[in-house]
Amino acid sequence: MLEFLDLPEPYREYDLKKAILKNMKKFLLEIGGDFIFMGEEYHLQVGKNDYYTDLIFFHRELQCLVAIELKIDDFKPEYLGKMQFYLEA
């Protein structure tokens, strides 16, 4: 669904994030109009540890934050655990 980014093969997660940021208007239209971009590498602090989620948005209708963690490889169960941790933080 992100073909409009026109990324050369192979690409890294960093390249994907930079292409999304460069094409933010198209990306927001693709995921839905109720999203507001809040930042990249969004800082989360838990205790004395720092964590960063790739992209964070606010959904106006749902009145909630939406975190996006970019991955370019196949899904791994630990990705879900990491995202749940970010959402709790």
N, C-alpha and C positions, 0 to 999 in steps of 0.2 A: 504494500500500500504506500510505500515511500519511494516509489520509482522516480518521482519528480526531483529527488535529491541528486540523481544522476551520479552516484558514487562509482568510482572505478573499482574493479575487483583486483586484488583483495583489498579490504579496508578494515580499519580498526574501530573500536568503540569511540575513540577520540574523534576520528574522522566523521563518524555518524553524528556525534553530538554537534560538532562544528557546522556540518551541513544543515542540521535541523535549525540551529540558531540563525544561520544565514538565510534560511527560507522559512522563518517563523510564521509569516502570514499564511503561506500554503499549508504548513504543518497544522496550525490552529484550525484552518478550514477542514482539514482532513479528520481531526479528532473531534471537532464540534465547536460551535461558536460560543459556548458558555464558559470557555476557559480563559483565564488571564495568566499570562506568563509572569512568574515572580522571580525566577533566577536559575542560574546554573551552579553546579557544585555547591548546593545549598548546605550550609553548615548546621550540623546537629551536635550538641554537646551532651554527653551522658557521663555524669561524674566528672572525672578529669580527662576523659577520652573524647577525641574529636572524630566525627564521621561526616561524610559528604554524600548526598544523593545527587545524581546527575542533573535532573531537571525537576523543578517544582512549579506547580500551577495552582490556581484557585478556581474552583468551579462555582460560578455565581448562583445557579439555581439550587444546587445541593448545599451551598454554603460550607464547603470543606476544602482542605488542601488535597492535592493529588500529586504524589511523588512518582517520578519515572526513573527507573534504573535501567540504563541501556546495556543490552547484551547482544552480541552478534553470533554467539555459538548456540548450540542446542541447550534446551532448558535443563537445569540441574536443580534438584530439590533444595540445595542450600541457598539458591537465589530467592526462593519463597521465604525462607527463614530470615534472610537479610532484609527483605522488604518489610516483613512483619515487624522486625526490630526497628527499622526506620519509622514506620507508621506509629508505633507505640511511643517512640522518642518525640 
